Amino acid sequence: MIRDITCIACPLGCEIKVEDTENGYLITGYTCKKGKDYALQEITDPRRILTSTVAVEDGVLKVLPVKTDKAIPKDMLLKCMEEINKIKAKAPIYVGQVIKENILNTGANLVATRNLAKKE
């Protein structure tokens, strides 16, 4: 089986082909090592950075944008969203502040992506 992958590891956006052979994966079409590594990971263990929002108590806004500080397994995205929907952060909050450590044992922390002041 051959899979076509558009690489996102660098700005070139190479069209990579990955063929599953008896001796492993045959990867072609990449221009740099990052592309080859990206394609192999996308086939064997796809991961994504998860971005979302969490509810906020006592904040000038009702929601806070957040993201994972590293990529998590793609098959964990919906489970992590269910966990994120249960979270209520308390203002004030600062960029980079950890909102939830090691979300669902993925090794990734959920962090704030903006400052959010406390409501006066």
N, C-alpha and C positions, 0 to 999 in steps of 0.2 A: 504494500500500500504506500502511496506517495501523498504527503501532505504539503501544501503550499502555505508558507508563513511569510508575512511582511514583518521584517525586523524593526524593532523600536529601540534597539540598544544605542543607536547613534542617529544623527540626522539623515544619513544616506537612504534609509528605508529599503534596504535590499530585499528582493523577492527570493526567498530561500526555499529550496525543496528538500524535504526529509523523506528518505525512503527506508522502510523497515526491511532489512535483509537478514539472511541467516547468520551473518557475522556481526550484527549490530545495526547501527543507523548510518546511512550514507547521506551526508549533508553537503549540499552544493548551492552555489549562488551567493554566498556571503563574501564580503570584501575584507572583513576584519575578524579577529578572534572573538570579539564581543558578539558578533552575529552568530558564529558557530555555537558559542556557549548559550546564547539566548534561545536558539532553535532547539538545542538538546534539552534545555530546561523546559521549554514550552511543551515538548513532547512527553517528557518523563515526569515533570512535577510543576505544572503551571501555577504561577503565583501572581498576585495583584496587590497593589496598594489599595486599601479600602478608604474611601472618603464618605463622610456622612455628616449628620448633625445630632447633637444631644440636647435634651431639654435643660433649661437653666432656671435655678431658683434665685430670686433677688437680683436679677441682672437687668441692665437697660434693654436687653433683647431677650426674647423668650427661648431662642435656640443658639447654639454655638457650633460653628463648623469644626470638625475634627477629622483626623486621618490616622492610619496606622503608621508607625515610624519605620516599618519595613514591610516588605511584601509578605502576604500570608497565602496559604494554599487556596487555590481558586474554589475548591469544593467546600471551603469553610466560610465563604462570603455570606451566605444567607443565615447561617447559624450565628455568625458574629453580628449581623444586623439585628437579629432577634435580641441578642444580649445588649447591643447599643441602645435599642428602643426602651430598655428598662432603666437606663442611666439618667440620673438627674444631677447635674453639676451645680455647685454653689458659687456664685460670684463673690468677689472678683476673680477673674481667671486671666492667665497670661499666656502668650504664645509659647508653645513648647511644653506647657504644663501637662503632666501625665494625668489623664482623666480616668483611665482604667489600665492597670498594669497587666501585662501578659494575657491579653484577651483570649479566653478559651484555650489557654495553654499553647498558643501559636508562637510564643516568643516575641510577639509584637505588642508594643504599648499603644494605646489610643491617646493621641495628644491633641491639644488645642491648636488651631491654626490662626487664631486672632486673639487679641486682648478683648476682654469684656468686663466693663466696669460694673460695680454694684449700684443698684438703683438707690437713689437718695430719698 
